[in-house]
Amino acid sequence: MPSSSMVLLVEDSTADALLTKMALGKTETAPRVEWVKHGGEALERLEALLSEQAALPALILLDLQMPVMDGETFLHRLREHPDLSALPVVVLTTSEDPHEVKRVYGLCANAYLVKPVRAADYADVLGSLDEFWLRTAKLPIS
């Protein structure tokens, strides 16, 4: 079942991951952030949580350009998984390519956000994510 206190961050950049964790740590809910470096690790972590009958993340923050398994492949596989398909996924990436945006929404991403360049703007975006996804939205419970 989702836990409003945990976010799974799927991000290969150490700098972006640290910035994300720091920004989310300053939000009202200050969720616990679990960080993995690619989609393959994310699927492994989610499968482990299922096998442990542990709480699933309330939200997945997903980068697209990653080694081993990219974000689009991860999203496709997640949406095919019967026990994980309803988990909310927010893509947080640097690309503004409209074709990529369309492809990702076609894979049933819940939102597509472009990473701001300035740290203060990045913190504002993550504060908005916290406000909506972790405090306002009704999340699925499996």
C-alpha positions in Angstrom: 0.0 0.0 0.0 1.3 3.5 -0.7 2.8 5.4 2.2 2.5 9.1 2.2 5.9 9.3 3.9 8.0 7.8 1.1 9.0 9.0 -2.4 11.0 6.8 -4.7 13.5 8.9 -6.7 14.8 7.3 -9.9 17.7 9.6 -11.0 21.2 8.8 -12.2 22.6 12.3 -11.4 24.0 12.4 -7.9 23.8 16.2 -7.9 20.1 16.2 -8.9 19.3 13.5 -6.4 20.9 15.4 -3.6 19.1 18.6 -4.6 15.8 16.7 -4.8 16.3 15.1 -1.4 17.3 18.5 0.2 14.3 20.3 -1.4 11.8 17.6 -0.3 13.3 17.6 3.2 12.3 21.3 3.5 8.7 20.7 2.5 5.8 20.4 5.0 5.6 16.6 4.8 9.4 16.1 4.5 8.9 12.6 3.0 11.5 9.9 3.3 13.2 9.7 -0.1 14.6 6.4 -1.4 17.0 7.0 -4.3 17.9 4.5 -7.0 20.0 5.3 -10.1 18.0 3.7 -12.9 14.8 2.0 -13.8 16.1 -1.5 -13.3 17.0 -0.7 -9.7 13.6 0.9 -9.2 11.8 -2.2 -10.4 13.9 -4.3 -8.1 13.2 -2.1 -5.1 9.4 -2.1 -5.8 9.4 -5.9 -6.2 11.3 -6.2 -2.9 8.7 -4.0 -1.1 5.9 -6.1 -2.6 7.6 -9.3 -1.4 8.1 -7.9 2.1 4.5 -6.7 2.1 5.9 -3.3 2.9 4.4 0.1 2.1 4.9 1.2 -1.5 6.0 4.8 -2.3 3.3 7.4 -2.4 5.0 8.9 -5.4 7.7 8.1 -7.9 9.9 10.9 -9.3 11.4 9.7 -12.6 14.2 11.0 -14.7 14.2 9.8 -18.3 17.8 9.7 -19.5 19.5 7.0 -17.4 21.8 4.1 -18.1 20.8 0.4 -17.8 17.1 1.1 -18.0 15.8 4.5 -19.1 12.7 6.2 -17.7 10.4 5.4 -20.6 11.2 1.7 -20.4 10.7 1.7 -16.6 7.4 3.5 -17.0 6.2 1.0 -19.6 7.1 -2.0 -17.4 5.6 -0.4 -14.3 2.3 0.2 -16.0 2.2 -3.4 -17.1 2.7 -4.7 -13.6 -0.6 -5.7 -12.0 0.5 -4.7 -8.4 2.4 -1.5 -9.3 0.5 0.0 -12.3 -1.5 2.5 -10.2 1.5 4.2 -8.5 1.7 7.9 -9.4 4.7 8.8 -11.5 5.9 12.3 -12.1 8.6 12.7 -14.7 11.2 15.2 -13.7 13.6 15.7 -16.6 15.6 18.3 -18.5 14.0 17.7 -21.9 11.3 20.0 -23.3 10.9 18.0 -26.5 7.1 18.0 -27.3 7.4 14.5 -28.9 8.9 13.1 -25.7 6.2 14.8 -23.6 3.6 13.1 -25.8 5.3 9.7 -25.6 5.6 9.8 -21.8 2.0 10.8 -21.3 1.1 8.0 -23.7 2.9 5.7 -21.2 0.5 7.0 -18.5 2.8 9.3 -16.6 0.8 11.4 -14.2 2.8 14.5 -14.9 5.8 15.8 -16.9 7.9 18.5 -15.4 11.0 20.2 -16.7 13.8 20.5 -14.1 14.4 24.2 -13.4 18.0 25.4 -13.7 18.1 27.5 -10.6 18.1 25.7 -7.2 15.5 28.1 -5.8 13.1 27.3 -8.7 13.8 23.6 -8.3 12.8 23.8 -4.6 9.6 25.7 -5.5 8.7 22.9 -8.0 9.3 20.2 -5.5 7.3 22.2 -2.9 4.4 22.2 -5.3 4.8 18.5 -5.9 4.7 17.9 -2.1 1.6 20.1 -1.7 -0.4 18.4 -4.5 0.8 14.7 -4.5 1.5 14.1 -0.8 -1.0 16.4 0.9 -3.9 17.1 -1.5 -4.3 14.2 -4.0 -6.1 11.0 -2.9 -3.6 8.2 -3.7 -4.4 4.6 -4.6 -4.2 1.9 -2.0 -3.6 -1.6 -3.2 
